[in-house]
Amino acid sequence: MNYVRERTGKMARSLLLLSAQRLTPNEGVEPINKVILILLAAVLTTIIAAKLAYEATSYTGSDPVHQPWVQNTMEFVAWNDQQWIAWIHDGAFEQIPQNEKDWSRHSNPTLAFTDWEGEKWQVKIDGDEFLLAHRGDWAGLVERTSAIRYRDWTGTNQLRTLVQLRR
């Protein structure tokens, strides 16, 4: 990618130098050719600058936007900082602990997880959406959402929808 950037930058500089050399007074270049060269240089410079600005500001790492569809499970961290794997089967969360010595596999209508900001949430399935209760307080404010935003085992922010988690 750096090679492309260097070549593109060199081509733009060469074009501008060529335009400047051709536009020096008293060389007999027709005025319409000057205008065309200036416009061509301006358009190419704008395109190259926009491409470089886009590449510099867009992050293409493994954020949830880039790969939520590749898994039909979620590797999440529960409230007690234990690592679990979960998916949805028959309307409930199937949960498998990473630490099988202290925990066992089970199915539950709710799932307790840690979100992107480190907050503790509990989630339920309601039709084609999730219901979220902060710290499991179902009597308080309950949020309806189409996706769970959680931290995986490595601390990376992940995103899963109901469709992605169903098996």
C-alpha positions in Angstrom: 0.0 0.0 0.0 2.9 2.4 0.7 4.2 1.7 -2.8 0.9 2.8 -4.3 0.9 5.9 -2.1 4.4 6.8 -3.1 3.8 6.2 -6.8 0.5 8.2 -6.7 2.3 11.1 -4.9 5.1 11.1 -7.4 2.7 11.0 -10.4 0.8 14.0 -9.0 4.0 16.0 -8.4 5.2 15.2 -11.9 1.9 16.3 -13.4 2.0 19.6 -11.5 5.6 20.2 -12.5 4.8 19.4 -16.1 1.8 21.8 -15.9 3.9 24.5 -14.4 6.7 24.1 -17.0 4.2 24.2 -19.8 2.5 27.3 -18.4 5.5 29.5 -18.3 5.0 32.7 -20.3 6.1 33.1 -23.9 6.4 29.5 -24.9 3.5 29.5 -27.3 1.1 27.2 -25.4 -2.4 28.0 -26.4 -4.6 29.3 -23.6 -7.1 26.4 -23.9 -4.3 23.9 -23.3 -3.3 25.8 -20.1 -6.9 25.6 -18.8 -7.1 21.9 -19.6 -3.8 21.1 -17.9 -4.7 23.2 -14.8 -8.1 21.4 -14.5 -6.6 18.0 -15.0 -4.0 18.7 -12.4 -6.6 20.0 -9.9 -8.9 17.0 -10.4 -6.1 14.4 -10.0 -4.7 16.2 -7.0 -8.2 16.2 -5.4 -8.8 12.5 -6.1 -5.4 11.6 -4.7 -5.8 13.7 -1.6 -9.3 12.2 -1.0 -8.0 8.7 -1.3 -5.0 9.3 1.0 -7.3 11.1 3.6 -9.7 8.1 3.5 -6.9 5.6 4.0 -5.5 7.6 6.8 -8.8 8.0 8.7 -10.5 4.6 8.1 -9.6 1.8 10.5 -9.8 -1.7 9.0 -9.0 -3.8 12.1 -11.1 -6.5 13.5 -13.8 -4.4 15.0 -17.3 -5.9 15.2 -18.4 -4.1 12.1 -15.9 -6.1 10.1 -16.6 -9.7 11.2 -19.8 -10.3 13.2 -21.2 -12.8 10.7 -18.3 -15.2 10.8 -19.4 -16.9 14.0 -22.7 -18.2 15.3 -21.4 -18.2 18.9 -20.1 -15.5 21.2 -17.0 -15.9 23.5 -17.9 -13.4 26.2 -16.8 -12.4 29.7 -19.5 -12.8 32.4 -20.0 -10.6 35.4 -17.7 -12.7 37.5 -14.9 -12.3 34.9 -15.3 -16.0 33.8 -15.0 -16.8 30.1 -18.0 -18.4 28.5 -19.2 -19.5 25.0 -22.9 -19.0 24.2 -25.4 -19.3 21.3 -29.1 -19.5 21.1 -31.0 -22.8 20.8 -34.8 -23.2 21.2 -35.2 -19.7 22.5 -32.6 -19.9 25.3 -28.9 -19.2 25.7 -26.8 -22.4 25.6 -23.7 -21.6 27.7 -20.4 -23.5 28.0 -17.8 -22.4 30.5 -14.1 -22.1 29.6 -13.4 -23.1 33.2 -15.2 -26.5 33.4 -13.7 -27.3 36.7 -15.8 -24.8 38.5 -18.8 -24.4 36.2 -20.9 -26.6 34.0 -22.7 -26.3 30.6 -26.3 -25.2 30.9 -29.2 -23.4 29.2 -30.7 -20.3 30.5 -33.3 -17.7 29.2 -30.9 -14.9 30.3 -27.2 -14.2 29.8 -25.1 -11.9 32.0 -22.2 -10.2 30.1 -19.9 -7.2 30.1 -20.5 -4.6 27.4 -18.0 -2.4 25.4 -17.7 0.1 28.3 -17.2 -2.6 30.9 -20.7 -2.3 32.3 -22.6 -5.4 33.4 -25.8 -6.3 31.5 -28.3 -9.1 31.4 -30.0 -10.0 28.2 -33.2 -11.9 27.3 -34.7 -12.9 24.0 -38.0 -11.2 23.0 -39.2 -12.3 19.6 -36.7 -11.1 17.0 -34.9 -8.7 19.4 -33.0 -8.6 22.7 -34.1 -7.0 25.9 -31.3 -5.6 28.0 -31.4 -4.8 31.7 -28.5 -2.9 33.3 -27.0 -5.2 36.1 -30.0 -7.5 35.7 -32.5 -4.9 37.1 -35.6 -6.0 35.1 -37.8 -3.7 37.2 -35.9 -0.7 36.1 -35.2 0.7 32.6 -35.2 -2.1 30.0 -33.7 -1.5 26.6 -34.7 -3.2 23.3 -32.0 -3.8 20.8 -31.2 -5.9 17.7 -27.6 -6.7 18.7 -25.5 -7.5 21.8 -22.4 -5.3 22.2 -20.0 -7.3 24.4 -16.3 -7.8 25.1 -14.8 -11.1 24.1 -12.1 -13.0 26.0 -9.3 -10.8 24.6 -11.1 -7.6 25.5 -12.1 -6.8 21.9 -15.5 -5.2 21.3 -17.8 -7.6 19.5 -21.3 -7.4 18.1 -23.8 -10.3 17.6 -27.4 -10.3 16.5 -30.1 -12.8 17.2 -29.9 -14.2 13.7 -26.1 -14.8 14.1 -26.4 -16.6 17.4 -29.3 -18.9 16.5 -28.5 -22.5 15.8 
